[in-house]
Amino acid sequence: MQNPAIIEVRNLVARYGDEVILDQVNLDILEGEILVILGPSGCGKTTLLRHLVGLNQPYEGTVRIEGIDITDCTESEFHQALRKLGVLFQSSALFGSMTLAENIALPIVEYSGLPRNAINNLVRMKLCQFDLENYEAYLPSEISGGMKKRAGLARALALSPKILFLDEPTAGLDPIKSAEIDQLLLDINRAVGTTLVIITHELESIFAVAGRVIMLDKGNQGIIADGDPRYLKDHSRNPLVRRFLNRTAGSNTENRI
């Protein structure tokens, strides 16, 4: 049996001023799946993610997280929905003036109400989980890019969210570090069933972790493909989808399809 939808997007319209970025997008994200959002630059991937996590309000349409419509709910309901989410931004978004331990502790202090000793214990557990146990007093500027990604993941998972959003989690990393992050994401998903929603351009990561992809297209202002990337790579009816997943060039005519 198919898992239920943990996020439901209905008739979403996203605009910046008069420019329509996404038009009438409908999407179900299933509990426990790994969904990758892909597409050419400027097609609306980050815009969609920002709407899914409540950073942007849609011009039209709804986004429901486990039944809570975050586009039209009380402040209490909104924070209830947010507590189910973890977010890793492309730059990791660590606070430069705070140590790794302080960065990871931040959402726990903000949302948990736990006593300080319990927070410290939880932070140490997260540091160990991501192989950062000897770096708790380091500032972000004092560690490598891969370590920053792991620290950002540790913070995003500090409250054990049901849904984890990741914007280009392997961008700027060498192939070995990228593979380590991919395996870490698979382990998180398999161990506790965390739903993962990932934006990435990296084909190796897409084929390594994605159970399902959706592809956005600027010209269509929405989703042009939805399915298993291994199938879409050779069998999608849309040449843009096949070219993207095979990393091949195409004609200008195909670009307009």
N, C-alpha and C positions, 0 to 999 in steps of 0.2 A: 504494500500500500504506500502511496505517496504521502510524505510528511505534509502537515498543514502549513499554510502560509504564515510566516512570522511578520512579514511586511507586505502590505498591499498598497499599491499605487494605482490610483484611478483618475484618468482624464487629466493628467498633470500638464499644465502649461507653465513654462518658465520664461520670463522675459527680463531683459535689462533695458529699461526705457521702452522704446518702441521696437526693439529688436527681439524677435521670438527665437529662443534657443531650443526649447523643447515644446512640442505641440501635441497634446492629447496622448501622452504616454501612459500605457497601462502595463503593470508589471507585478507579478507575485514572486517574492523571495521566500523559499521554503526553509522551514526550520532545519538546521543542521547541515545545509548545503554549503558548498564553496562556489560562489558566483563571481565571475570576473566580468567587469565592464570594460569594453575596449572600443577602439575606433580612432580615426585620424584626429590630429590636433584640432581643437576648436569645435568639436562635435557636441560638446555638452556633458562630458563624463564627470568632471568635477562639479559642474552645476547640478547634475542629478544627485551626486553624493551629498552635496550641501543641503539639498531639499530632504534627502532621506534622514539626515541627522538633525534636522530642525534649524540649521543655521540660516536658511533662506525660506521665506514663505512663498508658496506658488501663486501665480497670477490667477490660476483656476485649478480645480482638482483637489484631491485629498491624498494624504499619506497616513496609513494606519500602522502602528507598531503594536502587535498583539492586541488588536482591537481598539487601541486608543488613537483617535484621529488627532495627530499632532498639529494639524492645520486649524483645528477648531476645538480647543479643549481648555479646561481650567489650568491655571499655573501649577496646581498640585498634580494634576494628571500629566502635564507636560514633563515635570521633573520625575514623575514615576516612570514615564517612558524613557527618559534620558538615562536613568540608572541601569537600563538594560543594555546600553550602548557603550562601546569603547571605540576610540578613533585614533589612528596613527596617520598623521599628516605627512606629506612628502618630505618635508624638511625635518621631521621628527618633532619639531616645535617644542623642544626642551627649553626651559628658562635658563639663560646663560649665567645668571647670578646665583643659581641654586645648584647644590650638589645633586648627584644622581639619586641619592636616597631622598632628598627633599623633593625632587621632581616626582618621584614615584609615590611619595606620601601625600602629595597634594590632593588628588581626588578622594583618597581615603579620609583625609581630614575633613574635606568639604562635605562628603555625603554619608559617611558611615556612622558618625557619632561614637566610634570606638575610643576607649581610653588610650593614652599615649603609648603605654608599654605594648598594648596589643597592636597598635599601628606600627611601631618599630619592629615587632616580630614579623608582621605581614610583609613589611618592606624587605626585611632580610630574606624571607622566603622567596619573594619575587626576584631579588638580585641573584640568588642562588639558581633559581629556575632558568635564568637567562645568562648564566655564566659570568655574572658581574659582581660576585660576592666580595672581591677585593678592591672594588672601585666605588664604594658607596660615598666616599668623601671627595671624589673627583668632580670637577666642573665639566660641562659638555665640551668646552674648548680643549680639554686635556685628553680626550679619547678619540678613537678612530671613527670613521663613518659607519662601519659595521656595528661598532659598540653603541653608537648613538641610535641606530635602528633598533637594536635589542633593548636599549633603555626606554625608547619610545613605546615599544611593544609591552614592556613590563608595566609602564604607567597606564597604557590603554587597557591592560588586563588586570589592573590593581584591584578592581571590584568584581572580578570574575563575571564580566558581562555576557549576556546570551548572544549578542551580535557584535562582531568586530568589523569595523570599516578601515580599510587601508588604502591610502593614496600613494601609488608607486613605491611599494615597500622595498624594492631592490634597486631603485634608481641610483646610479652612481657607484654601485658596488662592483667589485671584481667577480668573475664567474663563481669562484669558490664560496665567497661570502653570500652571493645571491642564492646559491644552492642550499646553503645552511639556513637562510631565512625561509626559503620555500619548504624545507623539511620541517622547520620549527612550526610553520603554519599548519602543515599537514598533521603534525603531532598534536597540536592544540585542538584541531577539529576532531580528530579521532579519539582523543583522550576524554574530552568533556562535551563533545557535540556542539561546540561554539559555531554559530553561523558566521561565515566569512564573506564579506563583500569587498572585492579588491579591484582597484584600477591599476592596470599595468600595460605597458607597451612591449614588455619582454616576452618574446614567443616561448623561450624555454620555460619560463615561469608559468605561462598560460597552460602549456601542455603538461607541466609537472603537477599543478595543483587544482586546476579548474575541473569541476564536475559539469559545469554549465557556463556558457558565456552569453552575454548579450552584446551586440555591436550597435553603436550609435552612428548616425551619419548626419553631417551638418545640412546637406541639401534636403534630406527628408525630415529633419528636425525631430528625429525619434529613432526607434529601434528598427533595424533592418535585418537582424538575424538573432535567433534565440535557440540555443541547443548545445550539444556536445561539440567542443572545438575540433576533436579528432574526426568527427563526421563532417562538420561544416567545411573543414579544410579542403576536402575533395569533392563534396557533394552539394554545397550550397548553390542555389540557382542564381545567386547574386555574384557577379564577377568581382566586385569590390571586396566582398567577404573572402572569397577564395584567394585573391591577391594579397590581402592583408595577412591572412594566416599562413600563406606560403612565402611572404615577403618578396613579391615579384612586382615588376612595373606593369603598367597598363596604358591603354590609349586614353586620350582626352574624352572620347565618346563614352568609354566605360566609366570614367570618373563622374559622369553626370547621371548614371543609372541609380 
